Amino acid sequence: MKKVAVLIGTGGIGQAIARRIGAGKHIVLADLNPDATERAGKILNDAGFEVSTTIADLASRESILNLIEHAKQFGPITNVVNAAGVSPSQAPVSVILKVDLYGTSILLEEFGKVIADGGSGIVISSQSGHRLHALSEEENTALATAPTEELLSLPFIASITDTLKAYQYSKRCNVLRVMGEAQKWARRGATVNSISPGIIITPLANDELKGPRGDGYRKMLSLCPCGRAGTPDEVGDLAEFLMSSRGRWITGSDFLIDGGTTASYFYGDLQYLKSTH
C-alpha cells in the first residue's frame, strides 16, 4: 500500500502537478477521454512513476464515488488534483455548469470525506472567475455552502444563458466552494486550495493562437505585465508548494497566476477587453 495521488483531468497542467507530487506514490489518472488518459499514463509510466488509469465523469457523483473506490485499493488518498473542465468555446451553458460548477463541487464534497490526515487538494480554476462582477453576500454564501444538489437550481445560476458567464460563474464558484469546504477538510487534517491560471501554453492554447482569434490573443499577451503566456510547469511549481509541508498553513485560499493579466484588465492596458466581456 502506498500513498495515493488522484488526478482528474490529464492535460498539461495536471501532468505537471503529478510529476511534482507523485514520486514514490501511486498516481491514479482519471479523465472522461480514455485516449487522453492512456497517453498521459504512458508518459508518466515511462518517466518512472507508478500509474493506474480509469475513466471518470466529473459531472457524475456515481462516477466520482467509483473513482474514489478505485483509488482506495492502492492506499490512503493523500493528494487530489482537479484539472478537468470545459471552456466557453467547447460546450453549451448546461454542460459548463454541470461539469465545472456542479461537478467540481461534488469532487470537493466526496474527496473531503476520505482525504487522509496530512493530505491536500488543489482545484484548477481560472482567471475568468476574477473578471466576474462582485456578487452579493447572499450569492457568495450560496455558492460556497449550498447543498451541492441545489447549486444548479439557484435562481442566478439557472438564469444564465451565455457560455462565458456560465464559465465565469463556475470558476467563481470553484474558489468559493474551496473556501466553504476548507473547514471540513481541516477536520481530517487536510488542506484544500484553488489556483486560477491565465492563458497557459498547451496544445489547445497553441491551436487557439494559430486560429482565427489568434491575433487577439497575441495582442492580449503582449500587453499584459509579464508580456507572455504561462507554462504548465509554472502552475505545477505553485501547486507543489501548496501541497508540500511548506504549505500547511495555507487552506481555503485561491491563487491567481496569470502574468498580471487580471490586474491589467481592470486597471491597465487590457481595459479594452471589458467591452467584449
N, C-alpha and C positions, 0 to 999 in steps of 0.2 A: 504494500500500500504506500502510495506517495501522496504528497500534497498535489492538489489538482487546480489548474488554471483553466477557466472556461472562457472561450472567445466566441461571441456571436457576431457574425459579420466578418468575412475573411479577406477583406480588401487590404490595401496598402497600409492604412493606419493600424488596423487590427493586427496585422502581421508584425509591424514594427514594435508594437507593445508586447506581443507574445514573445518576440526574440529577447526582450529586455527582462521579462519577469519569469520566463518559462524554463530556464536551465535547472535541471535536477527535479523538475516536476513533470506530471503527466498533463499535457495540453489537450483539451477537448476543443476541437474546431467544429463550429456549427454554422450552417448557412442554409437558406432556402434553395440555393442553386447547388446541386450536387457536384457539377463540374468544377465550380469555383472552390468548393470545399476540398475536393480531391487534389486540385492543383496546389492549393495552399498547404495541404497536408504533405505532399511530396516535397515541396520546397523546404519546409521546416524539418521533415524527417531526414532529408539529405544533408541538412545543416547540423544534425546530431541531436535534435530534440525528440522526445518520446511523445507521439501524437496518436490520437484516435479521432475519427471524423464521424459526424452524424448530420442528419437533416433536421432543421428546426425552423418553425414559422413563428417569428416574433409576435405576430398578431393573434396567436392562439395560446390560451392558457394551458390547454392539454398538451400542446407541443412543448411548451416551456417546462411543464412538470415532467414530461418524458425525458427532456434534456437533463434535468436535474438527476433523475434516477440513473441515467446513463453515466453521468459524471461521478456519482457517489460510489459506483462499483470500483473505482480506481483509488479512492481515498477521500480525505476531507477536502471540501471545496474551499480554498483559501483566496482565490482571485477570480473575479468576474469582470469581463470587459464587454460592454455592448457597443459595437461599432457598426451595427446594422441599421438600415433605414432606407427610405426612398426620398427622392428630391422632387421639387415642384414640376420639373420637366419630365419626370418618369412615371407619374401616376396621377389619377384624379383625386379630388378632395377627400372622398370617403376612404380611399386606401391610405393616403398620407396620414390621416387622423387615426385610422385603425392600427397602422404599423408604428408610426413614430411617436404618437401620443399615448394611445391605449396600450400598445404592445410593450413599450419601454416601462410603463407603469406596472404592468404585470410582472415583468422581469425583476424590477426592484422589489416588489412585494414578495414574490416567491423565493428568490435567492436570499432575501433578507431573513427568511425563516430557517435557512440551512447553512449560511456562511459560517466558517469556522472562526473560533477565537483567534484574534490577531490577523484576520483576513481583511481584504479590501476590495472595493468595487469602483469601476470607472464607467461612466456613461459618456459617449461621444455625442455632444450636442452640436451647436453651430453658432457662428456669429450672427446668423439670421434672427435668432431669438433675442439678440440685443438691439435689433433695429425695430422691433415692435414697440408701439406706443406704450406708455405706462398704463398698467391695468389698475383697477380699483382694488382696495384691500380685500373686498369680498371675492373678487375674481381670483386674486392671488391665492387666497386661502383655499378656495375650491380646487384649484389646480394642484395645490400642494397636498391636500389632505382628504378630498372627497373620496368615497369608496371607488375603487377602480372601475367597477361595472357601471358607475353613474357618470363617468367623465364625458363620454361621447354624447350624453343627453343634456349636458349643461347648456342652457339657452344660448350663451355667447359662443359656444363651440358648435352646436347643432346648426347655427345660422350661417356658418362660414361657407362661401361659395367660390372663393378664389384660391387657387392652389398655393400661391406664395403665402397668403395669410394662413392657410392651413399649416404650412411648414413652419412659419414663424411662431404661431401659437403652440405647435407641437414642441418646438425646441425651447420655448419659454417654459412650457410645462415640464420638460425634462429637468431643467435647472431647479424649478420649484419643487418637483417631486423628489429630487435628491435631498433637498432641504427637509422635506416632510418625512422622508424615510430614515434620515440620519440617526434620529434618536432610537429607532427600532434596531438598526444595525449596531448601534453602540451597546445595546443591552447584550449583544452576543460578542462584544469585544472587537467589533469590526468598524472600518471606516468606509465611507462612500462619497465620491465626488464626481463632478462633471467637468468636461473640457469642451470648450466652444471654439473649434478651429475656424479660420478663414479659408481661403482657397488653398488647398493642398495639392501638390502635383502628384497625380495618379494617372493611369491610362485614360480614365474617363475625363479628367481635367484637361489632359493633353488634347483629347478629341475636341473638347469644347473650345480650347484656344485655337484650334485649327479650323473650327467650324464657322458658320455664318455669324455668330456672335463673338467671334474671337477678337475682333478689333476693340470692341467694348471692354472685354475682359482685360486685354493687354493694357489699354489706357488706364483702367482702374488700378491694376497692379503697379503701373509705373508711377501713379500719383499717390499711392499710399506711402506712409512714412518710411517703411523699410524698402520700398521700391521693387518688391518681388513677391512671388508666391512662397508658401511654406513647403516643407517636405514632411513625409510621414515620420521620418526619424526625429524631427524636432518635436512633434506631438508625442512620439514614443518616449523621448527623454523626460518630458514633463510627467507623463503617466508613470514612468518608472520611479521618479522621485515621490510622487503621491502615494504609490503603493509600497514603498520601501519603509524601513524602520525610521527614516528621517521624516516621514510624512505622517507620523502617528497622531500629531496634534491638529491635523487638518481633516475635517469632515463636514459634510453638508455644504460644501463650497463649489463655486464654479470658476473656471479659469479660462479667460478669453485669450486666445493665442492666434492673432490674425495680422501681425505685422503693422498694427496701428490702423487698420482699415476702418474699424468702427469709430475710432476717435476722429478720423478724417471725414467720415460720413456725416457726423454731427457738426463738426467744428472746423473742418479743413477743406482741402482741395476736392474732396469727393462729395461735397454737399449737393452737387448736381444730380446725384443718384436719387435723392429724395423724391424728385418729381416722377421717377419711374417706379418707385416702390410705394 
